Amino acid sequence: MLLKGQGRRAGDACSLACTEISDEAWAVIGPLFPVARTIGCPPVDRRMVVEATAWRYRTGAPWRDVPERFGNWNTIYRNLNRWSAQGGWAGVLEKVQSLVHQRGELDWVTSIDSTIVRVHQHGATLKGDIGVSVELQEVRHGVP
């Protein structure tokens, strides 16, 4: 499982911050992220950025509300965007899907409920008989 709900033991290296992604999952996805540059600003810990991103999307909180234990929210956001543009997140998805598919646990069944399909904003105020076929309108009005 990629996400964990529990914290870690007090003796672990990242006992305060690493609470979202298991060590097993990080061993699989960690190498898929871009290598840190050796010039410029000191690189941020890749795992902390992924942990913070997982926390942010799990909670639905705004970026500015990411806890300080993960680091600067703007740095996390910029890394997320840069990795997305470089295809890093797509690579993670492909890798995880392939591993789950190899174990026979991937199910591609999709269900779409009509309650989530919305009409376009310009069609929401149209009268009920607009868009009905001409043949149906003729039958309705008694025209042969």
Buried (B, 14 or more C-beta within 10 A) or exposed (E): EBEBEEEBEEEEEBEEBBBBBBEEBBEBBBEBBEEEEEEEEEEBBBBBBBBBBBBBEEEEEEEEEBBEBBBEBEBBBEBBEEBEEEEBBEBBEEBBEEEEEEEEEEEEEEEEEEEEEEEEEEEEEEEEEEEEEEEEEEEEEEEE
